[in-house]
Amino acid sequence: MGSRTIGWKRRVVADEPPPALEASQTCEPSSPAPEPERRRPKATRIEPGCEVDGILSLEGPLLIEGEFRGEIRCQDAVTVLQSGTVEASIEARTVTIEGAVVGNVTATREIVIARRGKLHGDVVTPSLAIERGAFFQGSTRMYRPEQEARRQTAGDAEPVTAADLEAPVASIPSH
């Protein structure tokens, strides 16, 4: 018996050929084939041992396990894995840092610095999560996404006011 992996389930398929169709059976489909569902694009990867310099602009997710220097503009998620190092400014939807980043990071949804992650640079995002054990040196500018969208539609001439940046302040206990 052979097996074929389909998604998360494993289905066992017999080695015999399928039974022959009888005269009363037809091969016509009962309904048109469904359209294939839209899948997320595969991630672009910078593998360990790979060094890249330049400006990287992409639509799909990016995984960095090697070294990158320059500038990253991504419409999806950027993940710097534990073996990855980045010396670049990063603009993305979400940024997760498990390795080391030196440069300013802007995310329209969220920035996460994992427990072994290191970030030397300024951050602009509506949501910032820093896990215990992570290292962060820089300044933070957090905003409410709806106010940022309103500001951009009104034009970039309007300065950001203290009310725009107003958010609850949480105290972080020191251990």
N, C-alpha and C positions, 0 to 999 in steps of 0.2 A: 504494500500500500504506500502511496505517496501522500505528501501533505502539501498544502498550499496556504500561505499566510495571506489573509484578507483583513486589512485593518488591524484591529486588536484581537480578533478571533482566529483560531486555527481550525481549519476545516479539513477533514480526512477525505481523500478522494481515492476511489478504487482504481487499480491499474487496468481493469477491463475497459474496453471501449463502451460508449453509451449504447443502450439497446436501440435496435433499428426501429424506425417509425413504421407503424402499420398504415395501411392504405387510408384508414379513417382519420388519421392524425395529419395535421398540416403544420408547416413550418412558418406560417405567417405570424407576425407578432400581433398580440391582442390589442395593444395600444402603442402609440409612438414612443420611442425611447426617450426617457427623461433627459433633460439637458444636464450636462455634467456640472456639479456644484463648483462654485468659485473657490479655489483653494489659495491659501497664503503662498506667496512665492517662497522658493527655497532661499535660505539665508546665504549671503555672500560671506565667505570665510577668508580670514588672513591666518593661515596655519602657523603653528610653532616653527621657529627658525626662519620665517619669511619676514623681510624688512621692506616696508613700502614708504616712499616719500611722495607727497603731492597733495592734490585736492581730489577728494573722493566724494562724488555726488551720486546718490542712488535712491530708489524708491522702496525696495524691500529691506528686510532686516539684515543687520551686519553683526558678525561674530568675529572678535579679534583675539587670537591666541598668540600672535607674533608681535611685531613692532610696527607702529605707524607713526609718521611725522608729517605734519601739514595741517589739513583742514578737512573735516567730515561734515557733510550735509546729507541727512537721511530723513526720508518721510515716514520711516517706520522705527523700529527699535534698534539701538546700538548696545551691544553687550561686550564689555571688555572682560574676558575670562581671566582666571587667576594667573596664567602664564603670560597674559597680554600686557604690553606697555604702549602708552599713547602719549605723544607730545604734540597736541593739536587742539584747536578749538573744535567743539562738537555741537552741532545743531541737529536735534532729532525729536521724534515724538516721545519716546521714552529712552532713558539711558540707565543701564545697570553696570556698576563698576565693581568687579571682583578682583581686578588686577591694579595697575597703577596708571593714573592719568595726570598729566601736567598740561593745563590749559583751561580755558573757560568753557563751561558746559551750559547749553540752553536746551530745555526740553519743554514741549508744549503740554505734556501730560504729567510726567513724573521722572524724578532722578532717584535712584537707589544706590547707596554705597554699602556694599556687603561687608561682613565682619572682617574680612581680610583686605578689603579694598582701600585704596589710597587716592585722594584727590587733592592736588595743589592747583587751585584756580577758583574763579568766581562762578556762581551758580545763579541762573535765572529760570524759575519754574513755578508752577502752581502747587506742586507737591514734592517734598524732599523727605526721604527716609534714610537715616543713618543708623546702621546696625551697631550694636555694642562691639567694640574692638576695631571699628573702622577708623580711618584717619582722614580728616578734612581740614584743610587750611585755605581760607579764602573768605570772600563775602557772599552773602545770600540775598537775593531779591526775589521775594515771592509775591505772586499776584493772583487775583481771582480771574479765571479764564473769561468770564462774561464781561468783566470790566476791560480787560485787554482787548477783546474783540470790539467792544464799543469804542475804545480809544483809537483802534486802527481804522475803523470805518469813518470816524470823524476826521481822520488825518493825523499824521505824526507830529503836527505842530503843537498839539496839546501836551503840556508837561504832565508827568505822573505826579499826583498829589498824595499827601499823607493818607487821605481817605481811601485812595485807590489801593494802597498797600496795607490798609488796616486789616488785621487778622488777630485772632486770639493768640496770646503769648503763653507758651507752656514753659514751665521751669524744668530744667534737667538736673536731677540730683547728681551731685558729684560723689564719687566713691573713692 
